[in-house]
Amino acid sequence: MPTAHELEHMYGDEYFEDGGEWVCGYWSGGYLSNEALLRREARGTLALLPASGPRMLEIGAAGGFFLDEARSTGFDVHGIELNRTMAEWGRSHLGLDMMCTSFEAAEIPEESFDVIVAQDVLEHVRQPREFVERVARILTPGGVFLVRGPLEQSWKDRLYLAVRRWLHRGFIVVSLPPYHLQGFVRRSFRQVVEASGMAVTSFRAIATRPKLDLSSPKSIVATAIELGAWEADRVTATGDFMVGCAIRAAVPWRAHEVR
């Protein structure tokens, strides 16, 4: 299990650069060079938030593009970012209130935020149950917890894993640091949220449209796999990413609310 120092090194400047793991190969370029795409994505995520109060905390805020978009819609925004370069960039270029620390180490009073956002964060957390329990304590009653991240139910991941196992005769050696310490599906996300006393109000699976690449035999095979997986994800309501919302309130979770 990595220490705080190891995590800080693992998510250092190279993580956010071109070819880094910040985007897992979905986009080319680094975090800062993808500002337009990140802001567009932020606006789409903000549209999924239910009504809540004005004070927002984003955990793992990177350079702050999401917070800047949220601020433009009226939120009083604050961020936490482990990477020093990203936190300083958000402070100096966007004028954001950014703490450079881990969420676990940050000094935050209970019931101090109306909205807490964690995008591409929960899968990196060593102890997700304790993490979400702290989120619940920091939220105000009726406050919203929004999570966006990879979904382990993707047909694309299943097919690629099957191909890799076949090519390597069943053995796969991981040579990169374990950036994703956890994996979530609908059921495990609901379990970790409900264990904190919060209630899941929505869950959405998103299948990413594949890029067509017919430049080589290998890319043709990869494109065929991704097209088949994308159609399977659409039919089975699974995908590459999840967006889930929960509230801190005495409202029992109802199965028909999760789609």
Buried (B, 14 or more C-beta within 10 A) or exposed (E): EBEEEEBBEBBBEBBBBBEBBBBEEEBEBBBBEBEEBBBEBBBEBBEEBEEBBEBBBBBBBBBBBBBBBBBEEEBBBBBBBBBEBBBBBBBEEBEBBBBBBBBEEBEBEEEBBBBBBBBBBBBBBBEBEBBBBBBBBBBBEBBBBBBBBBBBBBBBBBBBEEEEEEEEEEEEEEEEBEBBBBEBBBEEBBBBBBBBBBBBBBBBBBBBEBEEEEEEEEEEEBBEBBBBBBEBBBEEEBBBBBBBBBBBBEEEBEEEEBE
